[in-house]
Amino acid sequence: MNVSMNISLENTQNAFAYKTTADLKKARFLFSAIQSPLIASIATKLTPILMKSGFPINGILRSTVFNQFVGGETLEESARICKQLGAYKVQVILDYGVEAKEGEENFDNVTDQIINAIEFAATQQNIPFVSVKITGIASMFLLEKLNEAPRLRSGIHDSESEDASWVSVRERMYAICEMASEKGIGVLIDAEETWIQDPIDRLAVELMTVYNKSKAVVYNTYQLYRNDRLSFLQLSHKLALEGKFILGAKLVRGAYMEKERARAEKLGYPSPIHDTKDATDKDYDEAAAYCLKNAATISLILASHNEQSNLLIAKEMEHKGMVANHEHVHFSQLYGMSDHITFNMSTAGYNVSKYLPFGPLQDVIPYLMRRAEENTSVNGQTSRELTLIRTELARRKAKK
Ligand SMILES: Cc1cc2nc3c(=O)[nH]c(=O)nc-3n(C[C@H](O)[C@H](O)[C@H](O)COP(=O)(O)OP(=O)(O)OC[C@H]3O[C@@H](n4cnc5c(N)ncnc54)[C@H](O)[C@@H]3O)c2cc1C
């Protein structure tokens, strides 16, 4: 299929075809509430405390943020949303959204859940990927320790640590990737805070050398708000060419900006984050163009809600004469956000997916709090969501 560059992201009828009017009204209420920094700040601070104290807020959470941003508490519950998205040719990245629960038993449980998700994905038409957060299967303390250990810098595996718990983390990842490779499902490794990222990068590269020989099974995530990531992407690509494997590259801007800057200031080291949004945008678009230019050896997942970045790459694909559904170019947005990008791009024939977390309500709270914070701190994102929802509600009302 060839692209026609007449994609418009404005079509709200396409964007929200899968939502009932009642769903849209709920979303309007939710985004209006989290748009207020005061309400968002109180809610993000109070929610974990109230949950711990046993205060009955589960019902409220479930019918608001949980329903907006999460597929369900179990795989079975999420299956309904996966089917619904599939009906619009939207694909799914399944994410067992439990984060930072310490303890080997919890890590093994998360591993089992991810393997179940892979087996489930293999039975569905529209679930090509699962995602993995290494902090779901490894201790923060261990990752910090490995991050600090003397080593060859980013991306090159060395044998510095034969630490037993790191051996278990590697075994978990090998079990996940083995199953994924057998079932034809991709594994996206999320990027996290800079002070734990190095061992994650090294493990990701190691796994790619094993599993990405003939196709991309493993993907690492590159946060382009970091001022060293464009060159790290290029270094990773060099390693891929030398090691004769396909580089799986998921590009994001990065979710921990405030936390990163605050830590750097507190501990007195230079911030790893670009000084301006423009600098982040420039590196992001350059990284995406680099991946596209090398699409024979890099499989790209453009994970962004930024309209310009999505359109730029779609346009560049057209310019290069690439088919819209090229197997090495994939677009993705989080479930509950930027439906206008997802659904209008899928209608135009691109590979597009929703990143869909699932998991017990109390365990996905960190993910939900990040979404609430992001929608408050990212200038304009919430007002854009609200404008689109209001436009669609007005369109439906006028049609009656
Ligand atoms: C499918 C998917 C998967 C994701 N996976 C991950 C992941 O693994 N790890 C992760 O960290 N994040 C992840 N994210 C979140 C992502 O990093 C961004 O936080 C989010 O998508 C917003 O960026 P944007 O490109 O969508 O939009 P935009 O609104 O264009 O960009 C907002 C982002 O720009 C950056 N920024 C904003 N202001 C400034 C400033 N003053 N100076 C420098 N930079 C600035 C920040 O990164 C901010 O989040 C994922 C997002 C998606 C859609």
The ligand as a MOL file (V3000), in Angstrom:
LIG
                    3D

  0  0  0     0  0            999 V3000
M  V30 BEGIN CTAB
M  V30 COUNTS 53 58 0 0 0
M  V30 BEGIN ATOM
M  V30 1 C 3.9060 4.1270 23.4860 0
M  V30 2 C 4.6880 4.9140 24.4910 0
M  V30 3 C 5.6560 4.2790 25.2430 0
M  V30 4 C 6.4130 5.0240 26.1810 0
M  V30 5 N 7.4160 4.4140 26.8690 0
M  V30 6 C 8.2320 5.1590 27.6620 0
M  V30 7 C 9.3940 4.6240 28.2610 0
M  V30 8 O 9.7240 3.4480 28.0950 0
M  V30 9 N 10.1640 5.4360 29.0470 0
M  V30 10 C 9.8690 6.7630 29.2260 0
M  V30 11 O 10.6250 7.4770 29.9060 0
M  V30 12 N 8.7660 7.2960 28.6620 0
M  V30 13 C 7.9560 6.5460 27.8880 0
M  V30 14 N 6.8660 7.1220 27.3030 0
M  V30 15 C 6.4600 8.5110 27.6710 0
M  V30 16 C 7.2250 9.5220 26.8360 0
M  V30 17 O 8.5820 9.5110 27.2220 0
M  V30 18 C 6.7300 10.9610 27.0240 0
M  V30 19 O 6.7170 11.3130 28.3750 0
M  V30 20 C 5.3730 11.2550 26.4910 0
M  V30 21 O 5.0570 10.4680 25.3880 0
M  V30 22 C 5.3020 12.7450 26.0890 0
M  V30 23 O 6.1550 13.0220 24.9840 0
M  V30 24 P 5.5730 13.1710 23.4980 0
M  V30 25 O 6.6240 12.8880 22.4920 0
M  V30 26 O 4.3950 12.2920 23.4160 0
M  V30 27 O 4.9860 14.6410 23.4420 0
M  V30 28 P 5.4540 16.1370 23.6230 0
M  V30 29 O 4.2790 16.7430 24.3150 0
M  V30 30 O 5.8990 16.7460 22.3590 0
M  V30 31 O 6.6800 16.1530 24.5940 0
M  V30 32 C 6.6180 16.2570 25.9740 0
M  V30 33 C 7.9560 15.7400 26.4410 0
M  V30 34 O 9.0150 16.6160 26.0050 0
M  V30 35 C 10.0380 16.6790 26.9740 0
M  V30 36 N 10.1340 18.0680 27.4690 0
M  V30 37 C 9.0950 18.8610 27.8640 0
M  V30 38 N 9.5370 20.0640 28.2860 0
M  V30 39 C 10.8860 20.0390 28.1480 0
M  V30 40 C 11.9170 20.9830 28.4640 0
M  V30 41 N 11.6280 22.1840 28.9740 0
M  V30 42 N 13.2020 20.6300 28.2210 0
M  V30 43 C 13.5090 19.4060 27.7090 0
M  V30 44 N 12.5770 18.4730 27.3930 0
M  V30 45 C 11.2750 18.7730 27.6210 0
M  V30 46 C 9.6340 15.7020 28.0860 0
M  V30 47 O 10.1850 14.4510 27.7760 0
M  V30 48 C 8.1110 15.6690 27.9600 0
M  V30 49 O 7.5410 14.4580 28.4650 0
M  V30 50 C 6.1340 6.4090 26.3530 0
M  V30 51 C 5.1700 7.0340 25.5770 0
M  V30 52 C 4.4580 6.3120 24.6330 0
M  V30 53 C 3.4730 7.0390 23.7860 0
M  V30 END ATOM
M  V30 BEGIN BOND
M  V30 1 1 1 2
M  V30 2 1 2 3
M  V30 3 2 2 52
M  V30 4 2 3 4
M  V30 5 1 4 5
M  V30 6 1 4 50
M  V30 7 2 5 6
M  V30 8 1 6 7
M  V30 9 1 6 13
M  V30 10 2 7 8
M  V30 11 1 7 9
M  V30 12 1 9 10
M  V30 13 2 10 11
M  V30 14 1 10 12
M  V30 15 2 12 13
M  V30 16 1 13 14
M  V30 17 1 14 15
M  V30 18 1 14 50
M  V30 19 1 15 16
M  V30 20 1 16 17
M  V30 21 1 16 18
M  V30 22 1 18 19
M  V30 23 1 18 20
M  V30 24 1 20 21
M  V30 25 1 20 22
M  V30 26 1 22 23
M  V30 27 1 23 24
M  V30 28 2 24 25
M  V30 29 1 24 26
M  V30 30 1 24 27
M  V30 31 1 27 28
M  V30 32 2 28 29
M  V30 33 1 28 30
M  V30 34 1 28 31
M  V30 35 1 31 32
M  V30 36 1 32 33
M  V30 37 1 33 34
M  V30 38 1 33 48
M  V30 39 1 34 35
M  V30 40 1 35 36
M  V30 41 1 35 46
M  V30 42 1 36 37
M  V30 43 1 36 45
M  V30 44 2 37 38
M  V30 45 1 38 39
M  V30 46 1 39 40
M  V30 47 2 39 45
M  V30 48 1 40 41
M  V30 49 2 40 42
M  V30 50 1 42 43
M  V30 51 2 43 44
M  V30 52 1 44 45
M  V30 53 1 46 47
M  V30 54 1 46 48
M  V30 55 1 48 49
M  V30 56 2 50 51
M  V30 57 1 51 52
M  V30 58 1 52 53
M  V30 END BOND
M  V30 END CTAB
M  END
